[in-house]
Amino acid sequence: MNLLLTITAFLFCQAAISLACHAATSAQEKLAGDWTGESICTVHPSSCHDEHVIYHVTEPDSTGKLQIEADKIVDDKPQSMGTLDCTFDRQHSSITCRMANGDWEFAVVGSNMTGTLKLPDGTLFRKISVHKQG
C-alpha cells in the first residue's frame, strides 16, 4: 500500500512539473509577434495622451533579451515611438524594460499582456493592456 502511494505521488509530481515546464515554454513561444491594445495615461494634466498601440515583440534569446518596437495609431496609421530593449523572466512570465526616464514592466498571461510605465521617482505614468494578434 505504501509503495502504491509513493508511486502515485511520484507520478503526480512528475505530471505537475511537466505541466509547469510546458506552460513556461508556451508563454515564451507565444511572446514573439504583434500585440495590440491601449496605453492609458495616469497623470493628469501632463503631455501624455491615451493611445491605441501595437507592440512588435521579438523572441527572447537564450538570456531572455528581447525588443519591443512600439507604434501608436494616428489617423489609422502606425507611427513609430521607438524600440525598447527588454528582458523576459521566464519563471515569472514578465518583461522588464529599463530606461533612463522610467521602467516598463509587463506581465504575460496567455495571449494578454498588462503593464506599467513608472517614472524614476516611482510615479505611475501609464497603464498598458494589449492582446496578442494571430
Secondary structure, 3 states (H helix, E strand, C coil): CHHHHHHHHHHHHHHHHHHHHHHHHHHHHCCCEEEEEEEEECCCCCCCCCEEEEEEECCCCCCCEEEEEEEEEECCEEEEEEEEEEEEECCCCEEEEEECCEEEEEEEECCEEEEEEECCCCCEEEEEEEEECC
